[in-house]
Amino acid sequence: MSSGVELYGRRVAVAGIGVSGLAAARVLLERGAVVTVLDAADGEAQRRNAAGLEDVGASVRLGAAAEPPVDADLVVTSPGLSPAAPLLAPVLARGVPVIGEVELAWWLRGEHAAPWLAVTGTNGKTTVVHMLASMLDAAGARTVATGNVGWPAVSAVTADPPYDVLAVELSSFQLHWAPSVRPFASVVLNLAPDHLDWHGSYQAYAADKARIWAPGSRVVANADDPAVVELAAGRDGVAWFTLAPPKAGALGVADGMLV
């Protein structure tokens, strides 16, 4: 799929009724999709969100009623649901496409879409994304921090007026469900074993993190982190950064200055 994908009349199940699920469901409804929202939880917050979505045309199933959809031709999942989750495993086994809200946002980019500057890493990514958004704002660009922080990505890409550039934090979960996202530039800050219960292994976790360096994206990498250096091995045109005085062609720090 690509930007401009036709959603009118498509039967779309949204798995999860949290922040990203709410945003995805509303955008899908605005584009004429037939939307069913599912969530295994059935608490006060879920019921409140369900009422708001039902008011604008969605069907919502909570708790025991939230069974894997049998008639959907697309599923948009909460990033926290792994492929083994009961709501997703049967769907994936049938070959139904499953994407995340970030992937949906990529599909919905306009003709003159704002470039994505994407950040991931095991630690520090939220801080870096907020710093990046502040730097872009100081440079005069209309921007916002989005993705795993701030606004949902579907809200950012459909904003009116549009943004000039987006500072996008991407978790390993979001990257797993975002196969076609191609940021303008992307960085892996650091890498250490994390969320292995979700991914199944460190190798799978690292592979999902590496998705941020999609074909065509400018690759930025931390030369001080051996795991990142290994992940970037063999890639062309890597822009390296270090907190030490840099080698030729890299960014680093010398005498308190970025050089």
C-alpha positions as CSV (number, residue, x, y, z in Angstrom):
1,M,0.0,0.0,0.0
2,S,1.0,3.6,-0.5
3,S,-0.2,7.1,0.3
4,G,-3.7,7.7,-1.2
5,V,-4.9,4.1,-0.5
6,E,-8.6,3.7,-0.9
7,L,-10.4,3.0,2.4
8,Y,-14.0,3.8,1.5
9,G,-16.2,0.7,2.1
10,R,-13.3,-1.4,3.5
11,R,-14.1,-3.6,6.5
12,V,-11.5,-2.6,9.0
13,A,-11.0,-3.9,12.5
14,V,-9.2,-1.8,15.0
15,A,-7.6,-3.9,17.8
16,G,-7.3,-1.7,20.9
17,I,-9.3,1.3,22.1
18,G,-6.5,3.3,23.6
19,V,-5.0,6.6,22.2
20,S,-3.7,5.2,19.0
21,G,-6.8,3.0,18.4
22,L,-9.2,5.9,19.0
23,A,-7.3,8.1,16.5
24,A,-7.0,5.4,13.9
25,A,-10.7,4.5,14.2
26,R,-11.8,8.1,13.8
27,V,-9.6,8.7,10.7
28,L,-10.9,5.4,9.2
29,L,-14.5,6.4,9.7
30,E,-13.9,9.9,8.2
31,R,-12.6,8.1,5.1
32,G,-15.7,5.9,4.8
33,A,-14.4,2.6,6.2
34,V,-16.7,0.2,8.0
35,V,-15.0,0.1,11.4
36,T,-15.2,-2.5,14.2
37,V,-13.2,-1.7,17.3
38,L,-12.1,-4.6,19.6
39,D,-10.6,-4.5,23.0
40,A,-10.2,-7.4,25.5
41,A,-10.5,-5.0,28.4
42,D,-14.0,-3.8,29.5
43,G,-13.3,-1.1,32.1
44,E,-14.7,2.4,32.6
45,A,-12.2,4.0,30.2
46,Q,-12.9,1.5,27.5
47,R,-16.6,2.0,27.7
48,R,-16.3,5.7,27.7
49,N,-14.1,5.5,24.5
50,A,-16.5,3.0,23.0
51,A,-19.5,5.4,23.5
52,G,-17.7,8.1,21.7
53,L,-16.8,5.9,18.7
54,E,-20.3,4.4,18.5
55,D,-21.7,8.0,18.3
56,V,-19.7,8.5,15.0
57,G,-20.5,5.1,13.4
58,A,-18.2,2.5,14.7
59,S,-19.2,-0.9,16.1
60,V,-17.4,-1.7,19.3
61,R,-16.9,-5.1,21.1
62,L,-15.3,-5.2,24.5
63,G,-14.3,-7.9,26.9
64,A,-15.6,-11.4,26.0
65,A,-17.3,-10.0,22.9
66,A,-14.0,-8.9,21.5
67,E,-13.3,-12.0,19.3
68,P,-10.9,-12.1,16.3
69,P,-12.8,-10.5,13.4
70,V,-13.9,-13.0,10.7
71,D,-15.0,-10.6,8.1
72,A,-12.4,-7.8,8.2
73,D,-10.1,-7.3,5.2
74,L,-7.7,-5.2,7.2
75,V,-6.7,-5.0,10.9
76,V,-5.1,-1.9,12.5
77,T,-3.6,-3.0,15.8
78,S,-2.5,-1.3,18.9
79,P,1.4,-1.5,19.0
80,G,1.2,-3.3,22.3
81,L,-0.4,-6.4,20.8
82,S,2.1,-9.0,19.7
83,P,1.6,-11.4,16.7
84,A,0.8,-14.1,19.3
85,A,-2.0,-12.1,20.9
86,P,-5.4,-13.9,20.8
87,L,-7.0,-11.0,18.8
88,L,-4.3,-11.2,16.1
89,A,-3.0,-14.8,15.8
90,P,-6.1,-16.2,14.1
91,V,-6.3,-13.2,11.7
92,L,-2.6,-13.5,10.7
93,A,-3.1,-17.2,10.2
94,R,-5.8,-16.4,7.7
95,G,-3.6,-14.0,5.8
96,V,-5.5,-10.9,6.7
97,P,-3.1,-7.8,6.5
98,V,-2.3,-6.5,10.0
99,I,-0.7,-3.0,10.3
100,G,-0.2,-0.5,13.1
101,E,-1.5,3.1,13.5
102,V,1.9,4.4,12.3
103,E,1.7,2.4,9.1
104,L,-1.8,3.7,8.5
105,A,-0.5,7.2,9.0
106,W,2.1,6.5,6.3
107,W,-0.6,5.4,3.9
108,L,-2.6,8.6,4.6
109,R,0.2,11.1,3.9
110,G,-1.0,13.9,1.5
111,E,0.4,14.7,-1.9
112,H,3.0,17.1,-0.4
113,A,3.7,15.0,2.7
114,A,5.9,16.4,5.5
115,P,9.2,14.4,5.8
116,W,9.6,12.2,8.8
117,L,12.7,12.4,11.0
118,A,12.4,9.2,13.0
119,V,14.1,8.2,16.2
120,T,14.3,4.8,17.9
121,G,16.5,3.2,20.6
122,T,16.2,1.2,23.7
123,N,16.7,4.3,25.9
124,G,16.4,8.1,25.5
125,K,14.3,8.3,22.4
126,T,11.5,10.4,23.9
127,T,14.0,13.0,25.2
128,V,15.7,13.1,21.8
129,V,12.4,13.5,19.9
130,H,11.4,16.4,22.1
131,M,14.8,18.0,21.5
132,L,14.5,17.4,17.8
133,A,11.0,19.0,17.7
134,S,12.3,22.0,19.7
135,M,15.2,22.5,17.3
136,L,12.9,22.3,14.3
137,D,10.6,24.8,15.9
138,A,13.5,27.1,16.6
139,A,14.5,26.9,13.0
140,G,11.0,28.2,12.0
141,A,9.5,24.9,10.9
142,R,5.9,24.0,11.7
143,T,6.5,20.7,13.5
144,V,5.2,18.3,16.2
145,A,6.5,15.4,18.2
146,T,4.5,12.3,17.2
147,G,4.4,8.5,17.0
148,N,5.2,6.9,20.4
149,V,5.0,10.3,22.0
150,G,2.7,13.3,21.7
151,W,0.1,13.2,19.0
152,P,-0.8,9.9,17.3
153,A,0.8,9.8,13.9
154,V,-2.5,9.6,12.0
155,S,-3.5,12.9,13.6
156,A,-0.2,14.5,12.7
157,V,-0.3,13.5,9.0
158,T,-3.9,14.7,8.6
159,A,-3.5,18.0,10.5
160,D,-4.8,21.2,8.8
161,P,-2.8,23.2,8.1
162,P,-0.2,20.6,7.5
163,Y,3.1,20.3,9.2
164,D,6.4,21.1,7.5
165,V,8.3,18.2,9.1
166,L,7.5,15.6,11.7
167,A,9.7,14.4,14.6
168,V,8.6,10.8,15.0
169,E,9.4,8.5,17.9
170,L,9.1,4.8,16.9
171,S,9.1,1.9,19.3
172,S,10.1,-1.6,18.3
173,F,6.4,-2.6,18.5
174,Q,5.4,0.2,16.1
175,L,8.2,-0.6,13.7
176,H,7.1,-4.3,13.7
177,W,3.7,-3.3,12.4
178,A,5.0,-0.6,9.9
179,P,6.5,-2.4,7.0
180,S,6.3,0.4,4.4
181,V,7.4,3.4,6.4
182,R,10.3,5.2,4.8
183,P,11.5,8.2,7.0
184,F,13.5,10.9,5.3
185,A,16.2,10.3,8.0
186,S,16.3,7.9,10.9
187,V,18.5,7.2,13.9
188,V,19.1,4.3,16.2
189,L,20.4,5.8,19.5
190,N,21.3,2.6,21.3
191,L,20.4,-1.0,21.6
192,A,20.1,-3.4,24.5
193,P,17.9,-6.5,25.1
194,D,14.3,-5.3,25.8
195,H,10.7,-6.5,25.3
196,L,12.0,-10.0,24.6
197,D,8.7,-11.5,25.7
198,W,7.0,-9.6,22.9
199,H,9.6,-10.1,20.2
200,G,10.6,-13.6,21.1
201,S,14.4,-13.1,20.9
202,Y,17.0,-10.3,21.0
203,Q,17.6,-10.9,17.3
204,A,14.0,-10.3,16.4
205,Y,13.9,-7.2,18.6
206,A,17.1,-5.8,16.9
207,A,15.6,-6.6,13.4
208,D,12.5,-4.6,14.2
209,K,14.6,-1.7,15.4
210,A,16.6,-1.8,12.2
211,R,13.4,-1.4,10.2
212,I,13.7,2.3,10.9
213,W,16.6,2.3,8.5
214,A,14.3,1.6,5.5
215,P,15.5,1.8,1.9
216,G,16.0,5.4,0.9
217,S,16.2,6.7,4.5
218,R,19.3,8.6,5.6
219,V,20.9,6.3,8.2
220,V,22.2,8.0,11.4
221,A,23.9,5.8,14.0
222,N,25.6,5.9,17.4
223,A,29.3,5.0,17.0
224,D,29.6,4.7,20.8
225,D,27.2,1.7,21.0
226,P,28.7,-1.6,19.8
227,A,25.3,-3.1,19.2
228,V,24.3,-0.2,17.0
229,V,27.6,-0.4,15.1
230,E,26.9,-4.1,14.5
231,L,23.4,-3.3,13.4
232,A,24.6,-0.7,10.9
233,A,27.4,-2.9,9.5
234,G,27.3,-3.1,5.7
235,R,25.0,-0.1,5.2
236,D,26.1,2.6,2.9
237,G,26.3,6.3,3.7
238,V,25.9,6.0,7.5
239,A,26.1,9.3,9.3
240,W,27.9,8.4,12.6
241,F,27.8,10.4,15.8
242,T,29.8,10.1,19.0
243,L,30.3,12.0,22.3
244,A,34.1,11.8,21.8
245,P,36.1,13.8,19.3
246,P,34.9,12.5,15.9
247,K,36.8,10.7,13.2
248,A,36.7,12.1,9.7
249,G,33.1,12.2,8.3
250,A,31.4,11.9,11.7
251,L,29.8,14.2,14.2
252,G,31.2,14.4,17.7
253,V,32.1,16.6,20.7
254,A,35.4,18.3,21.2
255,D,36.1,21.0,23.9
256,G,32.3,21.2,24.6
257,M,31.4,21.9,21.0
258,L,29.6,19.8,18.4
259,V,32.0,19.4,15.5
